[in-house]
């Protein structure tokens, strides 16, 4: 499975696809024309049944090449399931500019075939949703061990060095995040040339633009990214000598040199 890291592009959005008797807390839209080909757009919360509906949409629209993701997170299990599904379908995954893919969404994002990050991609350590005093301490330890091993294997299987998983595990929790704002920073943790054991265990200096954010700082990041998108759309024709604000819109290009990709 190849992993080629790119950045986000502007989309041409159109019709909707959804399949559920009760309205789910998410929306899956089909976008027939984009620079990357036909797309699905996902927005909402990760809940049980999401992956089944997502796969159903892919079967209805077999020409889909990419997925845009915008979500505050949700079910950890569903994050793994959707990530595996996107890996099986070799989908390009993208966080559009002005959007955020957080928690379980970021975990699912890792399962993609190619990456594009224009908004915020935010990871944090898994946690128990509700503490029950009746829970046996041994069961808590077992649950934590299983979750840690599962996540470590998942990142490795998708081509990431141990450094990414260990950084997330050591420096984040339910309120503190490891945040990526561009694609090259995520690429920093990929095993690009050789998937050797030495490469997997190697640690290199973390890019300065990777952000460790608490709840207040993260909220400000989300707000600033949305404002950034609005300012790009608004433009400044007087300063740039343009007759229309829309003329100033052009996606940045931040690709890997020489089209480098992760080998099989």
N, C-alpha and C positions, 0 to 999 in steps of 0.2 A: 504494500500500500504506500503510495506516494504521499508526501506532505510538502506542498509548495505553499509558501507564505506570501500573501499579497495584502492589499488594503482595500477599503470600501469604495464603491462606485455609486453613482446616482441611479435610482430605479424608475421604471415606468410602471406604475401600479394600475391594476384593473381587477377582474372579477373575484368573487368569494367562493370558497368551498368549505362546507361544514357538514358534519354527520353525527347527530346525537338527538335523542328524544328530549333530554333536558339540556338547556343551554349551558355549555361548559364555561369555566372561567378563563377561556382562551379563544383565540381566533386563528384559523388557518386560511390564508388567502392564496389563490393561484395568480401568478403574475406572468402573462404569456410572453412579454417582450422586455428583455433587459440586455445590457452589454454581455452578460454571461450566459444568456439563453433563458429559457423558461425557469421560473422560480416559484418556491413556496415562501410565504411570509408568515412567521409565527410570532404572535404576541399574546402574552398572558401568563398564567400560573401553571406550574407542573403539578398535575394531579393524576390519580390512577385512571388509566384508559387513554391518556394522551397519545402514547406511542402507537396503539392500535389504530386510532383515528388518523394519525400522521401517516402510517403505512397505507391505510385505506386511500388517503389523498394521493400518495405516490402511485398507487395502482390505477387510480382514475386518470391521473396525469403522468404517464410514464416518460414523458419528454423532459421532466424537471431535472435540472442540472445543479441547482443551488438553493440554499435556504437562508433567509434573513431571520435573525433571532433578537427578540426584545422581551425580557422577562425578569421579574424580581426573584424567581426561583420557585421552590416548592419541594415536592417529593424527591428525596435523594435516589430512591430506587428507580423512579421514572426518568431521572437524569441519566443514569447508566443505560437504561433500556433505549431511550431515544438516541443517545450517543452511539450505541452499538448499531442501531438501525441506520443512522446516517453513514456510519462506516461501511456497512454492508452495501449501501446504495451508492457509495463513492461520491458523496455530495460536497460541493463547495459550501462552506458555512461563513456567514458574514454578520457582524454587528454593525448596522448602519450608523452613520454619523448622527449624533443627537440622541441615540438610543443606548440602553444598558442591558447587558446580559449578565445576570448575577446568580451566584450560588449554584443550584442544580442546573440552571441554564448554562453556566460556564462549564460545568462538568460535561453536559451533553455536547457543547461546542467542541470539546477536545476530540470527540469521535469523528469529526468531519475529515474530509479528504484533503481539502485545501482551505486555508484560513484567510479571512479578510477582517481586519479590525479598524473601524473608523470611529466607533463610539467608545463605550466602557465595557471591558470584560473583567469581571470581579469574582475572585475565588475566595472561599473561606473554608475552614475545617468543618466537617459534619458535626452535628450535635444532636442529643436526644431532644425531641420536641417537647416532652413533658416528663418531669421527674415524678416517679411514683414511689412513696416511702416504703411500699410493700415489695419493691423490686429487690431481689437478692443481689448483694454486692458482686458476687462471682458472675452473675449474668451481665452486669454492667461492664465488667472487665472483658468478658467474652465478646460482647457486642462491639466494644471499642477496638479490640484486636482484629475482629473480622472486618470491620469497616476500614481500618487502616490498611490491612493487607489487600482488600478489594480495590481500594483507591490506588495504592502503589502499583498493583498489577495493571490496572486500567490505564494509568498514565504511561507506563512502560510499553504496553501493547500498542499504544498510539504514537510511539516514537519519542517520548519525552525522557530526558535524563532525570535521575533521582533528585537532583537539586530542586526542581520545581515542586514536586510532591513534598519534600522535606521542608522547604521554605513555607509552603502553605500550612503544613502541620505544626510547625514551630512558632510561626509569627501571627497566625490568624485564629479567630474564634467566631462565634455567631454574630458579633458586632464589629469586628475588625477584618479588613479585606486586603488582599493583594490585588492591585488594579493595573490592568494593561490598557493603554490608550492608543497604541499603535501596533502594527503587526510584527515589525522587526523585533520588538521586545519579547514577544511570544516565541518567535523563531529562535531567540537566543538559547532557549532551553531544549530545543529539538536536537536529536542525533541526526545530523545531516549527512555526513560522509560515510561513517561506518557505525553499525549498531553492535559495537563490541562491549564487553563487560567493563573495560577500562573507560570507554566513552560514557557509558551509562552512569558510572560512579564519579565522573569528573565534575569538579566545581569550578566555576569561573565567576569573575566579578559581575554582580547583578547590574543591569543597565540603570543609570541614574534616573531614567524616566519611568521606571516601575514604581508604583506608589503604594505605600503602606498607609491605609486610611481607616480611621475610626468612623463611627456613625455620622458625626457632624461633618467631618471632612468629606466623607463619601457623598452626603447629601449635597454639599457645595459643588463637588465634581459633576454630579448629574445635572445640576442647575447650569453650571458653566458650559457643559457640552451642549445642552439644549439651546443656550444663548448663542453659542458659537455657530450652530446650525442656522439659527434665525439670522444672525449677522451675515453669514455667507449668502443666504437667500436674498436678503435685503440689499447687500452690496453698497458701494459708494461710487456712483457714476461720476460725481463731480471730481472726486480725487483721482479716479482712474480714467477720466476722459472718455466715459462710455455714455451712450444715450439711454441704455436700459440697464437697471440693476441686475437682471437675469444674465446679462452678458458677462458678469464677473464670476459666475459659477463654473468651476472646473475642478474635478476630483484630483487630489494629489496622487503622485505615483511613487510608491515606496516598495518596489519589488526587490527580490533577492538578485544579486549579480549573476548574470549569465543563466538565468532561469534555473538555479540550483534547486534540487529536490531531494527528499529523503529516499534512499534506495529501498527496494523490497528486501 
